[in-house]
Amino acid sequence: MNGKRKFYTFFMRGLMYVCSLTTAALLIFMLCYITVKGAPNVSWKFLTTKPSYLKGNIGILPDIMNTVYIVLATLLIVLPLGVGAAIYLTEYAKSKKTVAVIEYAAEALSGIPSIIYGLVGMLLFSANFGTCLLAGALTLVIMNLPTVMRTTQESLKTVPQSYREGAFGLGAGKWRVIRTVVMPGCIDGVITGCILSVGRILGESAALLFTAGFAHALNGILSGLTSSGATLTVALYVYAKEEGEFGVAFAIAFILMIMTLIINMSASLVGKYFAKRRRV
């Protein structure tokens, strides 16, 4: 029995090592492949100019600005909604059934394919506002609402109940306790949800293909939100699939990869920073 158990332990440990190394190797291969294919095509002119097909120039400045606009518009709407919903579910909701239904709805929303969000956004938002960045942002709000709500809700639950009871004992009202005691203790969850939402917004393309459009026009933030525009992911699809510009597509992929790595590292650092502050 001893020999069989040792062999089983050795085999499972080796299998886990193989799986871990395979995963790491695939990630390293993808990072290296995109870097080799995309980095040589990235230049200052590429990043700071707009496309001019008459001059044979391809620039992605409009796509970068459209991405910034849609990120800002989405966060401006989703953060109050998500944080407010989390506060209601954790601090105000009396019925456990209501909380369970809302949490189940949030979980269901997070599992719906993005192409379905795009179809709903096209029929709901694009039909009323036209094909524009605002329609895309409103679609992304629905997509990211569960992420912000759940991360904030879980963070609210980590605030010790004794903090609330102490503040109530000093005569503070419900909202004052939430504003001055509970929210400062869970700010890491809000920031983490915000960063994760930015990462999902940057990587989204299917929903935006239906709602935001393909234009590479450079606009101000107000005129840009009401106009059709391609984000970086949509531009990647257009250059690779429609125009066959794979060098440009790999360059955009390289930029998106760097941005995603920075966002993931930021989320990790923010979590560690606030965890240290709590321990202190």
Backbone hydrogen bonds, N-H to C=O, Kabsch-Sander energy under -0.5 kcal/mol:
donor,donor_aa,acceptor,acceptor_aa,energy
5,R,1,M,-2.6
6,K,2,N,-2.5
7,F,3,G,-2.4
8,Y,4,K,-2.7
9,T,5,R,-2.6
10,F,6,K,-2.7
11,F,7,F,-2.7
12,M,8,Y,-2.7
13,R,9,T,-2.3
14,G,10,F,-2.3
15,L,11,F,-2.4
16,M,12,M,-2.3
17,Y,13,R,-2.1
18,V,14,G,-2.4
19,C,15,L,-2.5
20,S,16,M,-2.6
21,L,17,Y,-2.8
22,T,18,V,-2.5
23,T,19,C,-2.4
24,A,20,S,-2.5
25,A,21,L,-2.7
26,L,22,T,-2.5
27,L,23,T,-2.2
28,I,24,A,-2.6
29,F,25,A,-2.7
30,M,26,L,-2.4
31,L,27,L,-2.5
32,C,28,I,-2.7
33,Y,29,F,-2.8
34,I,30,M,-2.5
35,T,31,L,-2.1
36,V,32,C,-2.8
37,K,33,Y,-2.3
38,G,34,I,-2.9
39,A,35,T,-2.0
41,N,38,G,-1.4
42,V,39,A,-1.6
47,L,43,S,-1.7
48,T,44,W,-1.5
49,T,45,K,-0.8
52,S,57,N,-3.0
55,K,52,S,-0.5
56,G,52,S,-0.6
57,N,52,S,-2.5
59,G,57,N,-0.6
60,I,46,F,-2.7
61,L,49,T,-2.3
64,I,60,I,-2.3
65,M,61,L,-2.6
66,N,62,P,-2.6
67,T,63,D,-1.9
68,V,64,I,-2.2
69,Y,65,M,-2.7
70,I,66,N,-2.3
71,V,67,T,-2.0
72,L,68,V,-2.5
73,A,69,Y,-2.6
74,T,70,I,-2.0
75,L,71,V,-2.5
76,L,72,L,-2.3
77,I,73,A,-1.1
77,I,74,T,-0.5
78,V,74,T,-3.2
79,L,75,L,-2.0
81,L,77,I,-1.4
82,G,78,V,-3.2
83,V,79,L,-2.7
84,G,80,P,-2.2
85,A,81,L,-2.3
86,A,82,G,-2.1
87,I,83,V,-2.4
88,Y,84,G,-2.3
89,L,85,A,-2.5
90,T,86,A,-2.2
91,E,87,I,-2.9
92,Y,87,I,-0.8
92,Y,88,Y,-1.4
93,A,88,Y,-3.1
96,K,94,K,-0.5
99,V,95,S,-1.8
100,A,96,K,-2.5
101,V,97,K,-2.5
102,I,98,T,-2.4
103,E,99,V,-2.6
104,Y,100,A,-2.3
105,A,101,V,-2.4
106,A,102,I,-2.2
107,E,103,E,-2.3
108,A,104,Y,-2.5
109,L,105,A,-2.4
110,S,106,A,-2.0
111,G,107,E,-0.8
111,G,108,A,-0.7
112,I,109,L,-1.0
116,I,113,P,-1.1
117,Y,113,P,-1.2
118,G,114,S,-2.2
119,L,115,I,-1.8
120,V,116,I,-2.6
121,G,117,Y,-3.1
122,M,118,G,-2.2
123,L,119,L,-2.0
124,L,120,V,-2.4
125,F,121,G,-2.1
126,S,121,G,-2.3
127,A,122,M,-0.8
128,N,125,F,-0.7
129,F,125,F,-3.4
130,G,126,S,-1.7
132,C,130,G,-1.0
132,C,211,T,-1.1
133,L,224,G,-0.7
133,L,227,S,-1.7
134,L,225,L,-2.5
136,G,132,C,-1.7
137,A,133,L,-2.8
138,L,134,L,-2.5
139,T,135,A,-1.7
140,L,136,G,-2.2
141,V,137,A,-1.8
142,I,138,L,-1.4
143,M,139,T,-1.5
144,N,140,L,-2.4
145,L,141,V,-1.5
148,V,144,N,-2.1
149,M,145,L,-2.6
150,R,146,P,-2.6
151,T,147,T,-2.2
152,T,148,V,-2.0
153,Q,149,M,-2.4
154,E,150,R,-2.6
155,S,151,T,-1.7
156,L,152,T,-2.5
157,K,153,Q,-1.7
158,T,154,E,-0.6
158,T,155,S,-0.8
159,V,156,L,-1.1
163,Y,160,P,-1.1
164,R,160,P,-0.8
165,E,161,Q,-2.4
166,G,162,S,-2.5
167,A,163,Y,-2.0
168,F,164,R,-2.7
169,G,165,E,-2.2
170,L,166,G,-1.1
171,G,168,F,-1.6
172,A,167,A,-2.0
177,V,173,G,-2.3
178,I,174,K,-2.1
179,R,175,W,-2.8
180,T,176,R,-2.7
181,V,177,V,-2.1
182,V,177,V,-2.2
183,M,178,I,-2.9
185,G,181,V,-0.7
185,G,182,V,-0.6
186,C,182,V,-0.7
186,C,183,M,-1.2
187,I,184,P,-0.5
189,G,186,C,-0.9
190,V,186,C,-1.3
191,I,187,I,-2.4
192,T,188,D,-2.6
193,G,189,G,-2.5
194,C,190,V,-2.1
195,I,191,I,-2.6
196,L,192,T,-2.6
197,S,193,G,-2.0
198,V,194,C,-2.2
199,G,195,I,-2.1
200,R,196,L,-2.0
201,I,197,S,-2.7
202,L,198,V,-2.6
203,G,199,G,-1.5
204,E,200,R,-0.6
204,E,201,I,-0.9
209,L,205,S,-2.0
210,F,206,A,-0.8
211,T,207,A,-0.9
212,A,208,L,-1.9
213,G,208,L,-1.3
219,N,217,A,-0.7
224,G,220,G,-2.7
225,L,221,I,-1.9
226,T,222,L,-0.9
227,S,224,G,-1.3
229,G,212,A,-2.4
230,A,215,A,-2.6
235,A,231,T,-2.9
236,L,232,L,-2.3
237,Y,233,T,-1.9
238,V,234,V,-2.5
239,Y,235,A,-2.9
240,A,236,L,-2.2
241,K,237,Y,-3.1
242,E,237,Y,-0.7
242,E,238,V,-1.4
243,E,238,V,-1.8
245,E,239,Y,-2.9
246,F,244,G,-1.5
249,A,245,E,-2.1
250,F,246,F,-2.6
251,A,247,G,-1.8
252,I,248,V,-2.4
253,A,249,A,-2.4
254,F,250,F,-2.3
255,I,251,A,-2.0
256,L,252,I,-2.7
257,M,253,A,-2.3
258,I,254,F,-2.2
259,M,255,I,-2.4
260,T,256,L,-2.5
261,L,257,M,-2.4
262,I,258,I,-2.3
263,I,259,M,-2.2
264,N,260,T,-2.6
265,M,261,L,-2.4
266,S,262,I,-2.4
267,A,263,I,-2.4
268,S,264,N,-2.0
269,L,265,M,-2.6
270,V,266,S,-2.7
271,G,267,A,-2.1
272,K,268,S,-2.2
273,Y,269,L,-2.5
274,F,270,V,-2.4
275,A,271,G,-1.8
276,K,272,K,-2.1
277,R,273,Y,-1.9
278,R,274,F,-1.9
279,R,275,A,-1.7
280,V,276,K,-2.0
